[in-house]
Amino acid sequence: FVHESARGTGLADDLLEAAYECARDQDLPVDRIALDVGMKNERAASVYQREGFEPWGELVARGLG
């Protein structure tokens, strides 16, 4: 989540780069990062698409209540 006051500043790109670096530094057999974004969150979807993320499967969830 990027606070509204920080949107458009490049912070999302910096956070994603930090996540990539952290994932690469792990001694785990990791070859991708997966995330989820709300269908109506077009701004976030645009950031992820620009970063090279592509649709990958479909997530199904159920509430705990």
PDB file of N, CA, C and O in Angstrom:
ATOM      1  N   PHE A   1       0.843  -1.175   0.000  1.00  0.00           N
ATOM      2  CA  PHE A   1       0.000   0.000   0.000  1.00  0.00           C
ATOM      3  C   PHE A   1       0.884   1.232   0.000  1.00  0.00           C
ATOM      4  O   PHE A   1       1.829   1.330   0.783  1.00  0.00           O
ATOM      5  N   VAL A   2       0.580   2.154  -0.865  1.00  0.00           N
ATOM      6  CA  VAL A   2       1.283   3.436  -0.901  1.00  0.00           C
ATOM      7  C   VAL A   2       0.267   4.521  -0.549  1.00  0.00           C
ATOM      8  O   VAL A   2      -0.753   4.676  -1.221  1.00  0.00           O
ATOM      9  N   HIS A   3       0.563   5.264   0.509  1.00  0.00           N
ATOM     10  CA  HIS A   3      -0.337   6.327   0.955  1.00  0.00           C
ATOM     11  C   HIS A   3      -0.577   7.310  -0.188  1.00  0.00           C
ATOM     12  O   HIS A   3       0.302   7.570  -1.009  1.00  0.00           O
ATOM     13  N   GLU A   4      -1.779   7.838  -0.213  1.00  0.00           N
ATOM     14  CA  GLU A   4      -2.183   8.758  -1.279  1.00  0.00           C
ATOM     15  C   GLU A   4      -1.188   9.903  -1.472  1.00  0.00           C
ATOM     16  O   GLU A   4      -0.923  10.309  -2.603  1.00  0.00           O
ATOM     17  N   SER A   5      -0.645  10.418  -0.390  1.00  0.00           N
ATOM     18  CA  SER A   5       0.282  11.556  -0.497  1.00  0.00           C
ATOM     19  C   SER A   5       1.608  11.180  -1.160  1.00  0.00           C
ATOM     20  O   SER A   5       2.345  12.060  -1.603  1.00  0.00           O
ATOM     21  N   ALA A   6       1.919   9.880  -1.233  1.00  0.00           N
ATOM     22  CA  ALA A   6       3.187   9.436  -1.831  1.00  0.00           C
ATOM     23  C   ALA A   6       3.002   8.850  -3.227  1.00  0.00           C
ATOM     24  O   ALA A   6       3.976   8.455  -3.868  1.00  0.00           O
ATOM     25  N   ARG A   7       1.773   8.791  -3.695  1.00  0.00           N
ATOM     26  CA  ARG A   7       1.528   8.229  -5.023  1.00  0.00           C
ATOM     27  C   ARG A   7       2.077   9.152  -6.097  1.00  0.00           C
ATOM     28  O   ARG A   7       2.003  10.376  -5.984  1.00  0.00           O
ATOM     29  N   GLY A   8       2.628   8.550  -7.135  1.00  0.00           N
ATOM     30  CA  GLY A   8       3.190   9.325  -8.231  1.00  0.00           C
ATOM     31  C   GLY A   8       4.615   9.796  -7.972  1.00  0.00           C
ATOM     32  O   GLY A   8       5.168  10.563  -8.761  1.00  0.00           O
ATOM     33  N   THR A   9       5.215   9.345  -6.873  1.00  0.00           N
ATOM     34  CA  THR A   9       6.572   9.779  -6.515  1.00  0.00           C
ATOM     35  C   THR A   9       7.635   8.753  -6.869  1.00  0.00           C
ATOM     36  O   THR A   9       8.827   9.025  -6.722  1.00  0.00           O
ATOM     37  N   GLY A  10       7.223   7.571  -7.336  1.00  0.00           N
ATOM     38  CA  GLY A  10       8.185   6.504  -7.615  1.00  0.00           C
ATOM     39  C   GLY A  10       8.374   5.561  -6.443  1.00  0.00           C
ATOM     40  O   GLY A  10       9.149   4.608  -6.533  1.00  0.00           O
ATOM     41  N   LEU A  11       7.672   5.813  -5.338  1.00  0.00           N
ATOM     42  CA  LEU A  11       7.815   4.968  -4.160  1.00  0.00           C
ATOM     43  C   LEU A  11       7.409   3.526  -4.446  1.00  0.00           C
ATOM     44  O   LEU A  11       8.072   2.600  -3.979  1.00  0.00           O
ATOM     45  N   ALA A  12       6.340   3.320  -5.201  1.00  0.00           N
ATOM     46  CA  ALA A  12       5.907   1.952  -5.517  1.00  0.00           C
ATOM     47  C   ALA A  12       7.007   1.205  -6.265  1.00  0.00           C
ATOM     48  O   ALA A  12       7.253   0.030  -5.994  1.00  0.00           O
ATOM     49  N   ASP A  13       7.662   1.872  -7.194  1.00  0.00           N
ATOM     50  CA  ASP A  13       8.767   1.249  -7.929  1.00  0.00           C
ATOM     51  C   ASP A  13       9.904   0.883  -6.976  1.00  0.00           C
ATOM     52  O   ASP A  13      10.485  -0.197  -7.081  1.00  0.00           O
ATOM     53  N   ASP A  14      10.217   1.781  -6.049  1.00  0.00           N
ATOM     54  CA  ASP A  14      11.280   1.519  -5.079  1.00  0.00           C
ATOM     55  C   ASP A  14      10.922   0.338  -4.180  1.00  0.00           C
ATOM     56  O   ASP A  14      11.773  -0.502  -3.889  1.00  0.00           O
ATOM     57  N   LEU A  15       9.674   0.273  -3.743  1.00  0.00           N
ATOM     58  CA  LEU A  15       9.241  -0.833  -2.891  1.00  0.00           C
ATOM     59  C   LEU A  15       9.304  -2.164  -3.637  1.00  0.00           C
ATOM     60  O   LEU A  15       9.736  -3.172  -3.079  1.00  0.00           O
ATOM     61  N   LEU A  16       8.875  -2.164  -4.892  1.00  0.00           N
ATOM     62  CA  LEU A  16       8.951  -3.394  -5.681  1.00  0.00           C
ATOM     63  C   LEU A  16      10.398  -3.813  -5.892  1.00  0.00           C
ATOM     64  O   LEU A  16      10.713  -4.999  -5.794  1.00  0.00           O
ATOM     65  N   GLU A  17      11.273  -2.875  -6.176  1.00  0.00           N
ATOM     66  CA  GLU A  17      12.695  -3.212  -6.358  1.00  0.00           C
ATOM     67  C   GLU A  17      13.272  -3.800  -5.077  1.00  0.00           C
ATOM     68  O   GLU A  17      14.061  -4.743  -5.133  1.00  0.00           O
ATOM     69  N   ALA A  18      12.893  -3.259  -3.926  1.00  0.00           N
ATOM     70  CA  ALA A  18      13.350  -3.806  -2.647  1.00  0.00           C
ATOM     71  C   ALA A  18      12.828  -5.228  -2.452  1.00  0.00           C
ATOM     72  O   ALA A  18      13.541  -6.084  -1.930  1.00  0.00           O
ATOM     73  N   ALA A  19      11.591  -5.481  -2.868  1.00  0.00           N
ATOM     74  CA  ALA A  19      11.033  -6.835  -2.767  1.00  0.00           C
ATOM     75  C   ALA A  19      11.782  -7.799  -3.673  1.00  0.00           C
ATOM     76  O   ALA A  19      12.066  -8.928  -3.273  1.00  0.00           O
ATOM     77  N   TYR A  20      12.108  -7.366  -4.894  1.00  0.00           N
ATOM     78  CA  TYR A  20      12.869  -8.228  -5.809  1.00  0.00           C
ATOM     79  C   TYR A  20      14.228  -8.561  -5.201  1.00  0.00           C
ATOM     80  O   TYR A  20      14.659  -9.714  -5.214  1.00  0.00           O
ATOM     81  N   GLU A  21      14.895  -7.542  -4.671  1.00  0.00           N
ATOM     82  CA  GLU A  21      16.221  -7.742  -4.095  1.00  0.00           C
ATOM     83  C   GLU A  21      16.160  -8.687  -2.899  1.00  0.00           C
ATOM     84  O   GLU A  21      17.002  -9.573  -2.757  1.00  0.00           O
ATOM     85  N   CYS A  22      15.172  -8.495  -2.051  1.00  0.00           N
ATOM     86  CA  CYS A  22      15.004  -9.362  -0.884  1.00  0.00           C
ATOM     87  C   CYS A  22      14.764 -10.805  -1.320  1.00  0.00           C
ATOM     88  O   CYS A  22      15.343 -11.729  -0.748  1.00  0.00           O
ATOM     89  N   ALA A  23      13.921 -11.004  -2.322  1.00  0.00           N
ATOM     90  CA  ALA A  23      13.628 -12.354  -2.812  1.00  0.00           C
ATOM     91  C   ALA A  23      14.874 -13.002  -3.406  1.00  0.00           C
ATOM     92  O   ALA A  23      15.126 -14.186  -3.181  1.00  0.00           O
ATOM     93  N   ARG A  24      15.651 -12.236  -4.161  1.00  0.00           N
ATOM     94  CA  ARG A  24      16.881 -12.778  -4.762  1.00  0.00           C
ATOM     95  C   ARG A  24      17.901 -13.151  -3.695  1.00  0.00           C
ATOM     96  O   ARG A  24      18.673 -14.092  -3.882  1.00  0.00           O
ATOM     97  N   ASP A  25      17.917 -12.431  -2.584  1.00  0.00           N
ATOM     98  CA  ASP A  25      18.892 -12.673  -1.524  1.00  0.00           C
ATOM     99  C   ASP A  25      18.564 -13.893  -0.669  1.00  0.00           C
ATOM    100  O   ASP A  25      19.413 -14.348   0.098  1.00  0.00           O
ATOM    101  N   GLN A  26      17.363 -14.425  -0.782  1.00  0.00           N
ATOM    102  CA  GLN A  26      16.968 -15.580   0.011  1.00  0.00           C
ATOM    103  C   GLN A  26      17.604 -16.843  -0.556  1.00  0.00           C
ATOM    104  O   GLN A  26      17.759 -16.980  -1.769  1.00  0.00           O
ATOM    105  N   ASP A  27      17.961 -17.742   0.310  1.00  0.00           N
ATOM    106  CA  ASP A  27      18.523 -19.018  -0.128  1.00  0.00           C
ATOM    107  C   ASP A  27      17.375 -20.008  -0.317  1.00  0.00           C
ATOM    108  O   ASP A  27      17.310 -21.047   0.340  1.00  0.00           O
ATOM    109  N   LEU A  28      16.482 -19.661  -1.224  1.00  0.00           N
ATOM    110  CA  LEU A  28      15.296 -20.470  -1.492  1.00  0.00           C
ATOM    111  C   LEU A  28      15.158 -20.661  -2.997  1.00  0.00           C
ATOM    112  O   LEU A  28      15.649 -19.845  -3.776  1.00  0.00           O
ATOM    113  N   PRO A  29      14.497 -21.729  -3.405  1.00  0.00           N
ATOM    114  CA  PRO A  29      14.281 -21.944  -4.847  1.00  0.00           C
ATOM    115  C   PRO A  29      13.130 -21.076  -5.361  1.00  0.00           C
ATOM    116  O   PRO A  29      12.088 -21.591  -5.765  1.00  0.00           O
ATOM    117  N   VAL A  30      13.325 -19.776  -5.344  1.00  0.00           N
ATOM    118  CA  VAL A  30      12.293 -18.824  -5.743  1.00  0.00           C
ATOM    119  C   VAL A  30      12.625 -18.291  -7.129  1.00  0.00           C
ATOM    120  O   VAL A  30      13.731 -17.808  -7.370  1.00  0.00           O
ATOM    121  N   ASP A  31      11.654 -18.384  -8.041  1.00  0.00           N
ATOM    122  CA  ASP A  31      11.910 -17.872  -9.386  1.00  0.00           C
ATOM    123  C   ASP A  31      10.875 -16.851  -9.836  1.00  0.00           C
ATOM    124  O   ASP A  31      10.902 -16.398 -10.980  1.00  0.00           O
ATOM    125  N   ARG A  32       9.957 -16.484  -8.932  1.00  0.00           N
ATOM    126  CA  ARG A  32       8.961 -15.479  -9.292  1.00  0.00           C
ATOM    127  C   ARG A  32       8.369 -14.868  -8.031  1.00  0.00           C
ATOM    128  O   ARG A  32       8.456 -15.430  -6.939  1.00  0.00           O
ATOM    129  N   ILE A  33       7.775 -13.722  -8.215  1.00  0.00           N
ATOM    130  CA  ILE A  33       7.016 -13.060  -7.154  1.00  0.00           C
ATOM    131  C   ILE A  33       5.578 -12.993  -7.630  1.00  0.00           C
ATOM    132  O   ILE A  33       5.305 -12.570  -8.754  1.00  0.00           O
ATOM    133  N   ALA A  34       4.665 -13.408  -6.778  1.00  0.00           N
ATOM    134  CA  ALA A  34       3.239 -13.334  -7.095  1.00  0.00           C
ATOM    135  C   ALA A  34       2.592 -12.323  -6.152  1.00  0.00           C
ATOM    136  O   ALA A  34       3.011 -12.178  -5.004  1.00  0.00           O
ATOM    137  N   LEU A  35       1.589 -11.640  -6.633  1.00  0.00           N
ATOM    138  CA  LEU A  35       0.858 -10.687  -5.808  1.00  0.00           C
ATOM    139  C   LEU A  35      -0.594 -10.687  -6.241  1.00  0.00           C
ATOM    140  O   LEU A  35      -0.952 -11.240  -7.281  1.00  0.00           O
ATOM    141  N   ASP A  36      -1.408 -10.067  -5.436  1.00  0.00           N
ATOM    142  CA  ASP A  36      -2.798  -9.914  -5.864  1.00  0.00           C
ATOM    143  C   ASP A  36      -3.169  -8.441  -5.799  1.00  0.00           C
ATOM    144  O   ASP A  36      -2.638  -7.672  -4.997  1.00  0.00           O
ATOM    145  N   VAL A  37      -4.081  -8.086  -6.655  1.00  0.00           N
ATOM    146  CA  VAL A  37      -4.532  -6.702  -6.741  1.00  0.00           C
ATOM    147  C   VAL A  37      -6.034  -6.730  -6.994  1.00  0.00           C
ATOM    148  O   VAL A  37      -6.521  -7.539  -7.783  1.00  0.00           O
ATOM    149  N   GLY A  38      -6.758  -5.855  -6.328  1.00  0.00           N
ATOM    150  CA  GLY A  38      -8.195  -5.782  -6.540  1.00  0.00           C
ATOM    151  C   GLY A  38      -8.525  -5.462  -7.991  1.00  0.00           C
ATOM    152  O   GLY A  38      -7.839  -4.665  -8.631  1.00  0.00           O
ATOM    153  N   MET A  39      -9.566  -6.077  -8.499  1.00  0.00           N
ATOM    154  CA  MET A  39      -9.931  -5.905  -9.905  1.00  0.00           C
ATOM    155  C   MET A  39     -10.196  -4.446 -10.260  1.00  0.00           C
ATOM    156  O   MET A  39      -9.995  -4.042 -11.405  1.00  0.00           O
ATOM    157  N   LYS A  40     -10.643  -3.655  -9.290  1.00  0.00           N
ATOM    158  CA  LYS A  40     -10.971  -2.256  -9.561  1.00  0.00           C
ATOM    159  C   LYS A  40      -9.815  -1.304  -9.253  1.00  0.00           C
ATOM    160  O   LYS A  40      -9.944  -0.092  -9.422  1.00  0.00           O
ATOM    161  N   ASN A  41      -8.691  -1.850  -8.802  1.00  0.00           N
ATOM    162  CA  ASN A  41      -7.543  -1.014  -8.461  1.00  0.00           C
ATOM    163  C   ASN A  41      -6.675  -0.827  -9.703  1.00  0.00           C
ATOM    164  O   ASN A  41      -5.600  -1.415  -9.828  1.00  0.00           O
ATOM    165  N   GLU A  42      -7.166   0.000 -10.610  1.00  0.00           N
ATOM    166  CA  GLU A  42      -6.510   0.186 -11.903  1.00  0.00           C
ATOM    167  C   GLU A  42      -5.136   0.837 -11.772  1.00  0.00           C
ATOM    168  O   GLU A  42      -4.228   0.534 -12.546  1.00  0.00           O
ATOM    169  N   ARG A  43      -4.985   1.718 -10.808  1.00  0.00           N
ATOM    170  CA  ARG A  43      -3.686   2.389 -10.647  1.00  0.00           C
ATOM    171  C   ARG A  43      -2.602   1.383 -10.261  1.00  0.00           C
ATOM    172  O   ARG A  43      -1.512   1.392 -10.834  1.00  0.00           O
ATOM    173  N   ALA A  44      -2.902   0.515  -9.288  1.00  0.00           N
ATOM    174  CA  ALA A  44      -1.926  -0.503  -8.886  1.00  0.00           C
ATOM    175  C   ALA A  44      -1.681  -1.486 -10.022  1.00  0.00           C
ATOM    176  O   ALA A  44      -0.538  -1.864 -10.281  1.00  0.00           O
ATOM    177  N   ALA A  45      -2.739  -1.899 -10.699  1.00  0.00           N
ATOM    178  CA  ALA A  45      -2.586  -2.833 -11.814  1.00  0.00           C
ATOM    179  C   ALA A  45      -1.674  -2.242 -12.882  1.00  0.00           C
ATOM    180  O   ALA A  45      -0.889  -2.963 -13.497  1.00  0.00           O
ATOM    181  N   SER A  46      -1.774  -0.948 -13.101  1.00  0.00           N
ATOM    182  CA  SER A  46      -0.926  -0.273 -14.080  1.00  0.00           C
ATOM    183  C   SER A  46       0.544  -0.316 -13.660  1.00  0.00           C
ATOM    184  O   SER A  46       1.425  -0.542 -14.489  1.00  0.00           O
ATOM    185  N   VAL A  47       0.802  -0.099 -12.375  1.00  0.00           N
ATOM    186  CA  VAL A  47       2.177  -0.168 -11.863  1.00  0.00           C
ATOM    187  C   VAL A  47       2.730  -1.570 -12.075  1.00  0.00           C
ATOM    188  O   VAL A  47       3.844  -1.733 -12.574  1.00  0.00           O
ATOM    189  N   TYR A  48       1.954  -2.584 -11.696  1.00  0.00           N
ATOM    190  CA  TYR A  48       2.431  -3.964 -11.807  1.00  0.00           C
ATOM    191  C   TYR A  48       2.647  -4.355 -13.264  1.00  0.00           C
ATOM    192  O   TYR A  48       3.615  -5.047 -13.581  1.00  0.00           O
ATOM    193  N   GLN A  49       1.766  -3.924 -14.144  1.00  0.00           N
ATOM    194  CA  GLN A  49       1.930  -4.231 -15.565  1.00  0.00           C
ATOM    195  C   GLN A  49       3.200  -3.568 -16.102  1.00  0.00           C
ATOM    196  O   GLN A  49       3.953  -4.182 -16.859  1.00  0.00           O
ATOM    197  N   ARG A  50       3.428  -2.339 -15.716  1.00  0.00           N
ATOM    198  CA  ARG A  50       4.638  -1.628 -16.140  1.00  0.00           C
ATOM    199  C   ARG A  50       5.898  -2.337 -15.642  1.00  0.00           C
ATOM    200  O   ARG A  50       6.937  -2.303 -16.300  1.00  0.00           O
ATOM    201  N   GLU A  51       5.797  -2.976 -14.483  1.00  0.00           N
ATOM    202  CA  GLU A  51       6.919  -3.706 -13.900  1.00  0.00           C
ATOM    203  C   GLU A  51       7.084  -5.103 -14.499  1.00  0.00           C
ATOM    204  O   GLU A  51       8.011  -5.826 -14.136  1.00  0.00           O
ATOM    205  N   GLY A  52       6.192  -5.486 -15.412  1.00  0.00           N
ATOM    206  CA  GLY A  52       6.337  -6.779 -16.080  1.00  0.00           C
ATOM    207  C   GLY A  52       5.506  -7.904 -15.500  1.00  0.00           C
ATOM    208  O   GLY A  52       5.627  -9.047 -15.942  1.00  0.00           O
ATOM    209  N   PHE A  53       4.658  -7.607 -14.512  1.00  0.00           N
ATOM    210  CA  PHE A  53       3.775  -8.639 -13.975  1.00  0.00           C
ATOM    211  C   PHE A  53       2.715  -8.973 -15.013  1.00  0.00           C
ATOM    212  O   PHE A  53       2.243  -8.100 -15.741  1.00  0.00           O
ATOM    213  N   GLU A  54       2.347 -10.251 -15.071  1.00  0.00           N
ATOM    214  CA  GLU A  54       1.322 -10.720 -16.001  1.00  0.00           C
ATOM    215  C   GLU A  54       0.322 -11.567 -15.233  1.00  0.00           C
ATOM    216  O   GLU A  54       0.670 -12.159 -14.211  1.00  0.00           O
ATOM    217  N   PRO A  55      -0.916 -11.634 -15.711  1.00  0.00           N
ATOM    218  CA  PRO A  55      -1.889 -12.519 -15.055  1.00  0.00           C
ATOM    219  C   PRO A  55      -1.327 -13.942 -14.979  1.00  0.00           C
ATOM    220  O   PRO A  55      -0.720 -14.437 -15.928  1.00  0.00           O
ATOM    221  N   TRP A  56      -1.543 -14.578 -13.839  1.00  0.00           N
ATOM    222  CA  TRP A  56      -0.995 -15.917 -13.608  1.00  0.00           C
ATOM    223  C   TRP A  56      -1.990 -16.689 -12.753  1.00  0.00           C
ATOM    224  O   TRP A  56      -1.973 -16.599 -11.525  1.00  0.00           O
ATOM    225  N   GLY A  57      -2.842 -17.436 -13.404  1.00  0.00           N
ATOM    226  CA  GLY A  57      -3.850 -18.180 -12.665  1.00  0.00           C
ATOM    227  C   GLY A  57      -4.941 -17.277 -12.128  1.00  0.00           C
ATOM    228  O   GLY A  57      -5.086 -16.126 -12.539  1.00  0.00           O
ATOM    229  N   GLU A  58      -5.697 -17.824 -11.209  1.00  0.00           N
ATOM    230  CA  GLU A  58      -6.796 -17.076 -10.614  1.00  0.00           C
ATOM    231  C   GLU A  58      -6.889 -17.450  -9.146  1.00  0.00           C
ATOM    232  O   GLU A  58      -6.850 -18.632  -8.804  1.00  0.00           O
ATOM    233  N   LEU A  59      -7.009 -16.471  -8.285  1.00  0.00           N
ATOM    234  CA  LEU A  59      -7.072 -16.685  -6.855  1.00  0.00           C
ATOM    235  C   LEU A  59      -8.525 -16.793  -6.418  1.00  0.00           C
ATOM    236  O   LEU A  59      -9.373 -15.999  -6.826  1.00  0.00           O
ATOM    237  N   VAL A  60      -8.794 -17.774  -5.596  1.00  0.00           N
ATOM    238  CA  VAL A  60     -10.131 -17.946  -5.034  1.00  0.00           C
ATOM    239  C   VAL A  60      -9.983 -17.909  -3.515  1.00  0.00           C
ATOM    240  O   VAL A  60      -9.089 -18.552  -2.965  1.00  0.00           O
ATOM    241  N   ALA A  61     -10.847 -17.165  -2.838  1.00  0.00           N
ATOM    242  CA  ALA A  61     -10.728 -17.021  -1.390  1.00  0.00           C
ATOM    243  C   ALA A  61     -12.088 -17.166  -0.725  1.00  0.00           C
ATOM    244  O   ALA A  61     -13.131 -17.008  -1.360  1.00  0.00           O
ATOM    245  N   ARG A  62     -12.054 -17.470   0.563  1.00  0.00           N
ATOM    246  CA  ARG A  62     -13.271 -17.580   1.367  1.00  0.00           C
ATOM    247  C   ARG A  62     -12.993 -16.910   2.699  1.00  0.00           C
ATOM    248  O   ARG A  62     -11.917 -17.075   3.274  1.00  0.00           O
ATOM    249  N   GLY A  63     -13.954 -16.161   3.183  1.00  0.00           N
ATOM    250  CA  GLY A  63     -13.819 -15.525   4.480  1.00  0.00           C
ATOM    251  C   GLY A  63     -13.816 -16.550   5.606  1.00  0.00           C
ATOM    252  O   GLY A  63     -14.292 -17.671   5.430  1.00  0.00           O
ATOM    253  N   LEU A  64     -13.282 -16.169   6.756  1.00  0.00           N
ATOM    254  CA  LEU A  64     -13.205 -17.076   7.893  1.00  0.00           C
ATOM    255  C   LEU A  64     -14.446 -17.035   8.769  1.00  0.00           C
ATOM    256  O   LEU A  64     -14.613 -17.882   9.647  1.00  0.00           O
ATOM    257  N   GLY A  65     -15.320 -16.057   8.541  1.00  0.00           N
ATOM    258  CA  GLY A  65     -16.503 -15.890   9.383  1.00  0.00           C
ATOM    259  C   GLY A  65     -17.585 -16.898   9.143  1.00  0.00           C
ATOM    260  O   GLY A  65     -18.628 -16.852   9.796  1.00  0.00           O
TER     261      GLY A  65
END
